[in-house]
Every structure is written in C-alpha cells, then in structure tokens.
Amino acid sequence: MWYRDRLEEERTGIPSTRGERYARCTDEQKRAAVDHYLGHGRRASRTMRMLGYPKSRDLLVRWIDELAPGERLLRRGPVPRN
C-alpha cells in the first residue's frame, strides 16, 4: 500500500496523508506533555512516567522543540542528585 501511495504521490505531486491517520497522540495530549515537562522540573523521564506517553524520549523532545522552542533543558556532564 505504501508503494501505491508513493506512486500516486509522484504522479499527482500531492503529498500522501497516510501517516497522519496513525498519529497516536492528539495535539491536546502533546500540549499537556509539554506543559507538564515545563511545570515539573523539566525532566523528560518524569513526564513520560507520570503521563504514560509518549513512549519515546526523542518524540517528547521533538514536541518540546516544536511547541516551546528554546525551553528544553540541555544537560552537560553529570546529572545532579536532588
């Protein structure tokens, strides 16, 4: 099916929307995850554990960069213990 979609995309020049059907999290869930991250110590692992989603740290990082550019905490060196 993906090959057929690809051929149709090349023929018409219109991008396929196939991947959009499989989005697992809504925009509201993405916003809730980013808000939780920003409001609770900027810890990705804590946000993922508390909300139960997303399953990937990379995905959460992409959401943060998309919805709150420049707000992501960048750690360098050892992580301090609280």
N, C-alpha and C positions, 0 to 999 in steps of 0.2 A: 504493500500500500504506500509506503514512504517513497518508493521509486516512482510509482504512478503520480503521486503528488509532486515529486520533483520534476518530472517531465511536464506536467501541467503548468507548474510554476515557470519553467523555462519557456514554454510555448506562449503563455499569456503575459508573462512579465509581472504577474501579481503574486506576492509572497503568500505562501501557504499559512493557514491559521491552525494547522493540525496540532502544534504544541500547546496552543492556548487552551485547548479542551482538557488538557491533562494537568493544569495548574492545581496544586493541592491546597494552597493557602490563598485565602481571599485577600484583597487589599486591606480590609479591616484587620485581619489577623497579622499581616505584615506590619501595619502601623502599631498594633498592640505590642508586638515583639520589640520593635524599635523603641517605643515609649518605655517599656519595661527595662530594656537594656540601659537607656539613658537615665532612668529614675532610680535604678537599684544598683549602683556601683559600677556600671559599665563592664560587667562580666558576662561574656558570651555563654560560657558553660552554665552559669546560674540561670540565665534567661531561658536557655534551651531546656534545662531540667525543670524549672518552675512551670513553664507553659506547655511542655511536651512537644514542642515544634520550634523551629524546623529541626530536621534530623541531621543537618549538616552545618557545621560552623561556617564553612565557606558561603553557604546560602545566606545565613544571618548577616555575615559581613557585607555581602552584596546589597542586602536590604538596607543596612545602616548607611552604606555609602550612597545609595540611591535616595533615601528619604531624609537623611540628616548628614549631608556631606561635611567632612571635616570634624565630625563629632566622635568618631571612633577612637578609642583609647589604643595607642600603639605602645606595646611593651618592648623594652630592650633590656636585656640582661635578666637576672633572676627576679622572679615574682615575689614581692614582699608578703610576708605572712601577716594575717590580721589577728 
